[in-house]
Amino acid sequence: MINFNVPPFTGRELEYAQQAVRARKISGDGEFTEWCHRWLEQELQVRHALLTTSCTHALEMSALLLGIRPGDEVIMPSYTFVSTANAFVLRGARIVFVDIRKDTMNIDETRIEAAITSRTKAIVAVHYAGVACEMDAIMSVARKHGIAVVEDAAQALMARYHGKSLGSFGDFGAFSFHETKNYSMGEGGALVTNDDDAYYRAEIVREKGTDRSRFFRGQVDKYTWVGTGSSYLPSELNAAYLRAQLELAETINNSRLRTWGIYNEGLAPLAETGVIDVPTIPQGCDHNGHMYYIKVRDHLQRAELISHLKARGIMAVFHYVPLHSSSAGRHFGRFSGADVVTTRESERLLRLPMYYGLKDSDANKVIESVLEFFAPPTARREHIR
Ligand SMILES: *Cc1c(COP(=O)(O)O)cnc(C)c1O
């Protein structure tokens, strides 16, 4: 059986968790959290990083920090995870969905400007599969209109756009360390920013609306309630797990890219003959092997292929149902312009097994099974009716 995902484990997780327990420091913001903050700041080349309890919470924090209020509009793709939208809807925003690009499944940067109104407060760029959105175009349209940019970089740690880390372009970057992501702490995430003022406000929002972070640094002699906030900091046990992962970030990244390359090469014959589409990595994008997907004819063929693979012990899964077609999405948002790509392409997409430690032989078995499904009719007489 080849699972779709296996949570990453590198070897030192338990040792670090034990250290946290022995040190009698298991609540948040101890030395493991601190280590992860410095690692993220260094790796991403950002001024500030804060671990959070999830990427969902990092997105909620950005909505709070941007002061999103009822009636504000936030632009994003419809092809994304629920949390991208929910974080802003919780603050009363209306979501304005924009179509995506067929090649990357990312927001179509050429359609953003037409979606901007006097109420638009933010654009959320989701880097699907760790492949960058066109950040130059997005940042320039945002600056021109004085609108904030939040990067949903949940899938994008270790990925770059023209050499610069994803998550470091916008006002805020939100990362996920859920067990389905390249690096994990079970449940968890991070919020990053280059804005000092936003960072100090973020510390307060993250610590129940108190200035406890400053108190711990000895900058105030007691901590009190100074603003609105919630509890968005993870336990040291989770941060200890994450440290073991981040220490081997390069190894994990290379291993995933290797698997990605095996798939891409093995499935090239089907892509070249137009039987399937495979991911496009635009010029200037360094991705992180977060996902390998193929696109088949339509959702019917996809269902057949899922069954075909399942019968061979291979778990392949589809992905997002576009948010604008969901009941909450219809209630809280609207689609700007026409949905030309989003629905059609999302119904064709199938994700193949991908995780740190997936054996080459297993990747090859997946490839063979996909090739077998698409074998020309002459070789599959039993299927001719
Ligand atoms: C995984 C994911 C999230 C949510 O991350 P959590 O850490 O589980 O809250 C949000 N957005 C995208 C694009 C994701 O892939």
The ligand as a Tripos MOL2 file, in Angstrom:
@<TRIPOS>MOLECULE
LIG
   15    15     1     0     0
SMALL
NO_CHARGES

@<TRIPOS>ATOM
      1 C1         -2.6160   23.5990    4.7590 C.3       1 LIG1
      2 C2         -3.0970   24.9080    4.2620 C.ar      1 LIG1
      3 C3         -3.6860   25.8520    5.1180 C.ar      1 LIG1
      4 C4         -4.0230   25.5610    6.5510 C.3       1 LIG1
      5 O1         -2.9240   25.2310    7.3310 O.3       1 LIG1
      6 P1         -3.1660   24.7790    8.8600 P.3       1 LIG1
      7 O2         -1.7810   24.8630    9.4470 O.co2     1 LIG1
      8 O3         -3.7030   23.3950    8.8300 O.co2     1 LIG1
      9 O4         -4.0940   25.7560    9.4820 O.co2     1 LIG1
     10 C5         -4.0370   27.0760    4.5990 C.ar      1 LIG1
     11 N1         -3.8380   27.3820    3.3050 N.ar      1 LIG1
     12 C6         -3.2940   26.4980    2.4450 C.ar      1 LIG1
     13 C7         -3.0870   26.9010    1.0130 C.3       1 LIG1
     14 C8         -2.9100   25.2250    2.8930 C.ar      1 LIG1
     15 O5         -2.3820   24.3540    2.0250 O.3       1 LIG1
@<TRIPOS>BOND
     1     1     2 1
     2     2     3 ar
     3     2    14 ar
     4     3     4 1
     5     3    10 ar
     6     4     5 1
     7     5     6 1
     8     6     7 2
     9     6     8 1
    10     6     9 1
    11    10    11 ar
    12    11    12 ar
    13    12    13 1
    14    12    14 ar
    15    14    15 1
@<TRIPOS>SUBSTRUCTURE
     1 LIG1         1 GROUP 0 **** ****
